[in-house]
Amino acid sequence: MSVSNQKKTASVKSKKEVWYKLDLSAIVYPTLQRKDFSSVYRLSVLLKEEIDPAVLQRALDITLPRFPTYKVAIRKGLFWRYLEPNNRPGPFVTPDIKNPCMPMPFKANNRYLLRIYYYGKRISLEAHHCLGDGTGGMCVLQTLTAVYLGLLGHSVTPSGFVLDINDSPDTEELEDAYMRYANARVRPPRPGEKTYRVRGTKEPFYTLNIIDGIMSVKEVMAVARKYDATLTEYLNAVLLYALLQKQEHDMPFRFRPVKIAMPVNLRRFFPSKTLRNFITMVYPSIDPRLGDYTFEEIVEQVHHYMKYYISEKFLRGDITTNAATQRNPVIRVVPLFIKDFVVRTFYTKVQDKNSSAGLTNMGALKVPEDMKPYIERFDIYMGQPFSSRTNCAIISFEDTLTINFASSIVEADVECLFFRKLVQDGIHVTIESNRESHLFHTKKVIHS
């Protein structure tokens, strides 16, 4: 064999051997997979011109190789799952569907864990959480959008979430950043207590109800300042307030703590360029068994909770606690099917009962200056809840703040109470929804 042929063979072999171990968060998501649930989130960008699907497909084909941890398929080993490069045709852009964030079977879609949809002026990206969190997904979406605009003749200079498709991926983009920072000297325990769970009528299989509230960032910030709170603290307090009202109506004689599961972007505290998962959860809560809370008291409690728990030292301890299991030499050699059984049982019996709702805030999105003229707004959806509750996701661009609720139950009481409080505080809210039977009712409530 010639030297050149040997080099080619070695190159092919090295490409085949590339694989990625699931990061610390991603390990859990495939374990919870079932026919009516998978950990899928959606990010959308609304442009100012109609989408050309053929150009969008070309943009996707150009963009995805820049993100090797997204151009993958998931595989199962004896002890762990892992991601391997996926060179099958696809993924292919398709017209959008009514119920987003559908379960994502691992062998469907040519084994891709990514979907791209278009509708009107909107481009939507859906990704399985084992690939990465919202920050990684937003890099893929914004880079895809920049390439799409470039193909239409609108050049965009890479910066921020828009990566240069001609650059090779930084090794830090591919890392499991949890393991780099899981070095606290103590592993704080996780207090757990059953919380109030929203009860409702289960929707038919694969139905996801969406309610979007669109408002002015300046208006919401002005109201938050009146309560001496940040925007995130204020909206957390509003959701807790709505859940307390819902519990008082549903269970007036048997109160339980009301708690929100809120992911924190660890990149804010621990430098990393990773495009994989790098979040941890905090749980702002109110215990109505201690007495009646005014809204002002709820805001104050959320404010102090955030100050204490969302700090570099506490978060480092939380990462270390999470990493301890993976580092345990005994657990590492336990067969995967046993790990799956234990994790699934723990999540179903304990972890899933530890919150009343989910809330994530991606914050104020920035895009390259030469990309701004073509963008109207962004949306984010946490996807189908594991059980009957609602998930709330917040994102803003320029002066447009979008609050997106997603649930798989018929009742929209929590959402209505949430938006009613915003309107009572003087915030103007525009509602969009895919709910046919409840849309008019929701509009009536929030504008009363």
N, C-alpha and C positions, 0 to 999 in steps of 0.2 A: 504493500500500500504506500502511495506517495505521501510526502510530508503534508501537502495541501489537503489530501483526502483525510489524513489522520486528524488534522486541525478541524475539518468540517465535522467529522464524526464526534470529536470531543465537544465541539460547540453544540451539536444537536443533543448529545447526551446531557450536557450541563443544563440546557434549556428544559429537558424532560425532568430533570431532578429538582427543578425549582418548585418549592412548595412553601406554604405559610401555615405555621401553627396558629390556631385560633387564639385571639387575644383573651385577656382575663374575663372581660364581659361577654365576648362572643361565645364562649364555651357553653353558657346557659341557654342561649336562644334556640339552637337546634334541638336541645333536649325537650323543650316545651312544645315543639312542633306537633300539630295534630291536624286532622282533616279540616276542621273549622277554625283553625287559628295558626298564624305564623307571625313572627315578629317583623312586620313590614311597615316602614314609614314612607311618607310621600313628601316631596318638595316640589313646588311649582313656581314658575316665573310667568307672569302675564306681560306680554310684549304689546306694542302699539300697532303692529301689523299682523295680518293673518299668517299662520304658519304654513310653509311650503314643506310637506312631508318628505319629498324626494331630497331636498337640500338638507333637511334635518337628519335623514338617514346617512347621507354622506358625512355630515358633521360628526355623527356618532361613530362611524367607522374610523374617522381620523382621530377622534378624541380618546376613545376607550383604551387603546394601547398605552397611553401616557399614565394610566392608572392600573398597574398590574395586579393590585389586590382587589380590584373590582372586576377584572376580566378573568374570573376564576369559576371553578365548580367546587362544591363541597364533597369531601370523601370521608369515609369512615374507616378508621384503623382499629386495632385490637384494644388500644388504651385511650386514644383521643381521636377527635375529628380534625381534619386539616383542609386547607384550600390549595388547589392545584390549578395551574394555568388552563384556561379553556379556549381552545382554538377552533371550536365548532362555529358554524355560521351563526351570525347574530351578535347581540340581540337586535331585534327588528322593531322600528318605531311602528306604533299602531294607533288607530283612533281611540280616544279616551272612552272610558266606561262609566256607567252611572254610579256604581259602588266601588270606590277606590280601595287600595290596600287589601286586595283579595289574598287569601293564603297562597304561598309560593312553594309548591312541591319541588323538592330538590332535583327531581329528574325531568321536570317539565322545562319548556322554553330552552331546549338544547343545553340544559343544566345551568343556564345563567341565573344569577340571583339579583338581576337588575332588569327593570322594565322602563321603557320610555314611551310616553303617550303624548298625543297632541289633540287639541280641540280649539278651534277658532284661533285666538291669539296666544293660547297657553301651551307651554311645554311642561310636562310633569315627569319627574323621576321617582320611581319606587325602588327601594333597595331593602334587601333582607339585613336585619341588624347585625348578623354575624360578619358582614363586610366592614361595617364602620358606623359611626354615629352621624348626627346631622351635620357636623362640621365637615367631615369627609365627603358626605353626600352633596353638600353645597358646593364644595370645590369641583366635583364632577359636573354638577348642573351648570354652574356659572362658566366653567371652561367650555362645556358643550355649547352653551348659548353664545359665547364669544366666537367660537369657531363657526357656528351657524351664521352669525351676523357677518363674519369675515367673508364667508362664501357668497353672501348677498352684496358684498362690496363695502361693508361698514367695518373698517379696520379697528380692532380693539387691542390696546397695549396691555399685556399681562401684568397684573398686580393683585394683591390680596387673594381672594378666592379663585381668581382666574390664573391658572398656571400656564407656563409656556409649553406647548405640546412638542416643541423641538428639543426640550431639555430631557435628560435622563432623570428618572425619579431619584430624589434624595433618599439615602438609606434611612434617614429619620422618618420619612413619610411611611415607611413599611414596618416600623418597629411596634412592638407591644410596649407602649410607654409606661404602663402600670408597673411592670417589673423593674424599670429603672428607678422608680421613686418609692417602691414599697420597702422603705428602710427605716421606719420609725422604731424606737426602742420598746414600744409597747403596742399591743393589739387591742384597741378599745372594744368592749363587748357591744353587741347590738341589742338594745332593749326592744322588746316586741310585745304588742298587746293588740287584741282584736279591736278593730275599728268599726265605725258605722259603715255599712255597705248599702249603696243605693239599690233598691228593689224595683224591678220593672218587668214589663212584658217583653220576652225575648222576641227579636225580629226573626223572620224567616232566614234560612241558611244563606250565608254570604252577604247579608244586607248590612251596610254600614251607613248610618245616618250622619250627615254633615250639616253643621250650622256655622256659618262664617259671620263674624261681626267686624265691620270695617269702620275705622274711625280716625280721628286726627291725633297724631302723637302729641302735639302741643297741648291739646285739650286734656288728654289723659295725664300728662306730666303736670299740668297746672293743678288738677284735682289732687294728684298724689302729693304735691308739695303742701297743699292745705292740711294734709294729715301728717306732715313731716315724714314722708315715706318716699322710697324710690318707686319707680313705675312697677318693678317686679314685686316689691313688697305690697303695694296697693292692690295689684291684681290677684296676688295670692290671698290677701285678706277678703277680697270680694268673693272668690271661689269658696273659701271657708265659710263665709257668711251665708252664701247660697246653700251650701251643704247642711249647715246648722238649721236653716229654715226648713229644708226638705226633711231632715230627721225629726224635727219637732212635729211636722205634719204626719209623718209615717209612723213614728215610734214615740208618742208623747210621754209614755210611762217607763221607757227603757232606753235611757241615753247611753251612748258610747262615745269615746273620743272620735273627733273628725280629723282626718290626717290626709295631707297631700303628698304624693310621691313626686319629687322634683329633681330631675337630673341637673348636675352642675358640670359645666365644661371645665375640666381640670387644666386645660391649656392656659387658662387665666392665671394659674398659680405655679404651674410646673412647665417650664419651656419645653415644647416639643412640636415638631412639624407633622406628627403622625396623622394619617388620614384614616386610621382605624378607630376603634372605640377608645375613648379616653374621657369617660364620664363616671361620676358616682352619684348616689342618691342621697338627698336630705329630705326630711319629713316635717315641714311646718304643721303644727297641729293646735287644736283647741279642745279642751275637755269640758263639755257642758255640765258634767256631774259636779263640777266645782262651783257652779252658779251661772247666772245669765251674763252674757258678754255683750256690751255695746259694740258697734262697729269700730269705734275709736280704740277700744281695748283690744280688739282683734288685730288691728293694724299695729298697735304698739307691741303686742306679743310676737307677731311675725317679724317686726323690725329687729327686736332683740335676739330672736332665734337665729335670724340670718347673720347677724353680727358675730354670734358665738360660733355657729357651726360652719359657716362658709369662710373658713380661714385656712391658711397653708398648713398649720400644725394639725388641726383636727382632720383635715382631708388626707394628709399624709398617713395619719394613724388608720383612717378608714381604708385606704388603699392597702396598707400592710395587713390589716385583718382579712381583706378579701383575697390577698395573694397567699396567705398562709396555707390554705387548703391545697392550692396547686403545687406548692413547694414541698408539701409533705411527702416523703419518700414512699410511705406505705400506700397512700392514696394514688400516687402516680402509677403504681403497678396493678391497681384494681381494674378489672376488665370494664370496658366502656358500658356494657349493658347494665352492670351494677351501679356505676356512676349515674347513668341516666335515671334509673329507678329512684335512687336516693335524692337526686336533685329535683326531679319532678314531684316527688312526694313532699319534700320540704317546701317547694314553691307553692304547691296547691294548698297544703295544710297551714303554712305559716306565712310566707312572704307575701302571697297574693292578698291575704287578709290584713296586711299591715298598712293599707291605705284606702281612702274613700274615693279618691280620684287622682288622675295624673295631670301634671302641668309642666310644660317645658317652655322656656323663653330663649329663642335664638338671638334676641337682642336686635340692635340696629344694624342692618346689613349695609355693607359698603361695596360698591362696584367701581371698576375703573371709570374715570371721568368720561372717556369717549364712549362708554357703554350706557351711561345714564339716560341719554335722550330716547332710547329705544325701549325702556322698561317702565311699566306701569306700577307693578307691585309683586311681592312674593307671598306664597302661602306655605304652611307646613302642617302636616297631619301626623299625629303619633300612631295612627292606625287602629286596628281592631283591638279593643281591650280583651284581656284574657278572661275576664268575668264581667258581669253586668254592672258596669260603671261608665262614666264618661271620661274621656281624655281631652285635655285642653292644650293647645299649642299657640304660641305667640311669636310674631315676627314683625319687624317694621322696616320700611324703606322710605327714605326722605320723610315726609310728614304723614305717611299712610301706615297705620298700625292695624294688623289683621289678627283677630283672635279666632282660631279654628277649633270647633268642638267636633269630636267623633265618638259615636256610641253605637251599640248594637241592640238597644232597647227602644221600644216605641215611645215611651214617655220622654218629654223634653223639659221636665220641670226644673232641673238644676240649671240648664242653659237659660231658660226664661228668667229665673230668679237672678242669675248672674247679670244678664243684660239689663234687667229692670233696675238693678242697683246702679249700674253705670249711668243710665238715663236719669235716675233720681239725683245723681251727683252732677247733672248738667252736661253730660257727654253725649254728643250726637252720634248715633249708631245706625249704620246701614246693614241690613241683614240679607245674606244669600244662603240658599239651602237646597239640598236635593230631596228634602222631605216634601212629598206632595200633599199628604193629608194634614201636616202640622205647620206648613209654612205660613198660612194666613194667620193661624192662631199665634204663632211666635211673633209675627210682626205686630199684631194687635196688642200683645202683652208689653213689648218693650217700648212701644210708642204711646202707651196710655199715660 
